[in-house]
Amino acid sequence: MYHDNHPAKNYEMANKVVVFDRPHAIAWQPGQDSAGDGTLSFGGWIWRYDIRDVGSSESHVTLTYDWSAVPAELREHIQFPPFDPTHLENSLKHLSDLSAAR
């Protein structure tokens, strides 16, 4: 991953899938091995795509980014949301591009 606001800029994430309702929804919690010992920790935020068919080859996708479960002590170190709305728009565009390529 890469983020301008991350201290290392480039970093690795692990994702734990918390909802998988194919083909209607997928949600995941990003986490990291912060200590480098193989133990994953999750910060409390969740990404989710809800997918609804609107035609034979078209879908409507809603992206939700929920940080309501982020503990207060973590919110002191990371400003939430950590990016502007264009980041979410870029995520949807990337998903659309990947789908169109298939």
C-alpha positions in Angstrom: 0.0 0.0 0.0 1.0 3.6 -0.4 -0.4 6.7 1.4 1.1 10.2 1.6 0.1 10.6 5.2 1.7 7.3 6.4 5.0 7.7 8.1 6.7 5.1 5.9 4.6 6.0 2.8 4.8 2.4 1.6 3.5 -0.2 3.9 1.8 -3.7 4.1 -1.7 -4.5 5.1 -3.6 -7.7 5.9 -7.3 -7.9 5.3 -9.8 -9.9 7.3 -13.0 -10.5 5.4 -16.0 -10.0 7.8 -18.8 -10.1 5.3 -19.0 -12.3 2.2 -22.4 -12.5 0.6 -21.6 -13.2 -3.0 -22.6 -11.5 -5.2 -24.2 -8.9 -3.0 -21.6 -7.7 -0.5 -18.1 -8.0 0.7 -16.5 -6.2 3.7 -13.1 -6.4 5.3 -11.1 -5.0 8.2 -7.6 -3.8 7.3 -4.9 -4.9 9.8 -1.2 -5.0 10.2 1.6 -7.0 11.8 2.9 -3.9 13.6 5.3 -5.8 15.9 6.7 -7.9 13.1 6.0 -11.1 15.0 3.2 -12.4 12.8 0.4 -11.2 15.1 -2.2 -9.1 13.2 -4.0 -6.2 14.8 -7.0 -4.5 13.4 -7.8 -0.8 14.0 -11.6 -1.0 14.0 -12.4 0.4 10.5 -14.2 -1.5 7.9 -14.4 -1.2 4.1 -17.6 -2.6 2.4 -18.9 -2.9 -1.1 -22.7 -3.5 -1.5 -23.5 -4.6 -5.1 -27.0 -4.4 -6.7 -27.7 -5.6 -10.3 -29.3 -2.9 -12.4 -29.2 -4.6 -15.7 -27.8 -7.6 -17.5 -24.3 -6.3 -17.5 -24.4 -3.4 -15.1 -24.3 -3.1 -11.3 -24.7 -0.3 -8.8 -22.0 -0.4 -6.1 -22.1 1.4 -2.8 -18.8 1.8 -0.9 -18.9 2.3 2.8 -16.0 3.2 5.0 -16.9 2.9 8.6 -14.5 4.0 11.3 -17.0 4.2 14.2 -15.3 1.3 16.1 -11.8 2.9 16.1 -10.7 3.3 19.7 -10.2 6.8 21.0 -6.4 6.3 21.6 -5.9 5.4 18.0 -8.0 8.4 16.8 -5.4 10.5 18.6 -2.7 9.3 16.2 -4.7 8.9 13.0 -7.1 11.6 11.9 -10.3 10.1 10.6 -11.1 9.9 7.9 -7.5 9.7 6.9 -8.2 10.7 3.3 -10.6 12.9 1.4 -13.7 11.7 -0.5 -11.8 11.4 -3.8 -10.0 8.4 -2.4 -13.3 6.6 -2.1 -14.2 7.7 -5.6 -10.9 6.3 -6.9 -11.6 3.0 -5.2 -14.9 2.7 -7.0 -13.3 3.7 -10.3 -10.6 1.0 -9.8 -13.3 -1.6 -9.0 -15.1 -0.5 -12.2 -12.0 -0.8 -14.3 -11.2 -4.2 -12.9 -14.8 -5.4 -13.7 -14.7 -4.0 -17.2 -11.4 -5.8 -17.9 -13.0 -9.2 -17.1 
